[in-house]
Amino acid sequence: MRIPAALFWVLLVLALVELRSEILLLLQNFTWTGLFYAVGHHKLASLVLVLSPWWLLAAGRPSRSGRF
């Protein structure tokens, strides 16, 4: 299943906006506890950020029509 490019960018921007304060805090004072807190309390936004490189790579591949 392919995700349209506009939807992908909207999801990515929303994930970054949700994690904005956590990212700023981690940049100022990185701790593993802070990182685990951010990932644990923002699961969907973290998942979008982790999967975004895969979506970008998959967008460049031709679709396999006729195969499931």
Secondary structure, 3 states (H helix, E strand, C coil): CCCCHHHHHHHHHHHHHHCHHHHHHHHHCCCHHHHHHHHHHCHHHHHHHHHHHHHHHHHCCCCCCCCC
